[in-house]
Amino acid sequence: MSLASYIDHTMLKADAREEILARYCREAKEQGFASVCVNSANIPFIAKELAGSPVKACSVVGFPLGAMSTAAKAFEARQAVGDGAQEIDMVINIGAAKEGQWDRVEADIQAVVAAAKPALVKVIIETCLLTDPEKVQACQAAEKAGAAFVKTSTGFSTGGATLEDVKLMRETVGDRLGVKASGGIRTPEFAQALLEAGASRLGAGDGMKLLQKEAK
């Protein structure tokens, strides 16, 4: 598979305009990216732009802090799917995770998974804020809640994807869930290393730059 086929071409900037979103959709269709990932308000627009193509429309939920109520996250997920999202990337309640309230973390994820059906859900655990044992427990909570993927990072916190975190997450979920690496992926060499470490999807703020560097 080409590198492009693993990439979620991601535009989550507050000032993302339709002109930029249209370009991301066009590039995704031309290059064969896995999805275009945007804030939920922009899903209706990109769903129309991507209609008829194999590229998925992906929405973030509870982004980037994860500190919204469970009901609010579930509502946002349901609305995004109704607007055309086929994949949902949600952020866990990180404060609850740090408190060791794993039942609460699992219930939060489960509510989004239920609201998002039939869309698949990727669970952002924000690895830079968790200890290794917490990363393992977060992945286990996501699996118990019925998520399809666990994901390293939002790219909006203190760090992004690392090879060590991807390896740990893959060891935890085995081949039962996907593992998405995101945050700070700027070279094809690092992207390839993440895939070799166990990632099955990559989030990139500009997937085109990865492909341009790959071609050189």
Salt bridges, closest charged atoms under 4 A:
ASP8 OD2 - LYS122 NZ 3.32
ASP8 OD2 - LYS180 NZ 2.68
ASP8 OD1 - ARG201 NH1 2.71
GLU27 OE1 - HIS9 NE2 2.83
GLU27 OE2 - ARG23 NH1 3.17
GLU87 OE1 - LYS122 NZ 2.66
GLU87 OE1 - ARG201 NH1 2.99
ASP89 OD1 - LYS122 NZ 2.85
ASP89 OD2 - LYS151 NZ 2.85
ASP89 OD2 - LYS180 NZ 2.74
ASP108 OD2 - LYS73 NZ 2.67
ASP132 OD1 - LYS135 NZ 2.99
GLU134 OE1 - LYS98 NZ 2.76
GLU143 OE2 - ARG176 NE 2.47
ASP165 OD1 - LYS135 NZ 2.70
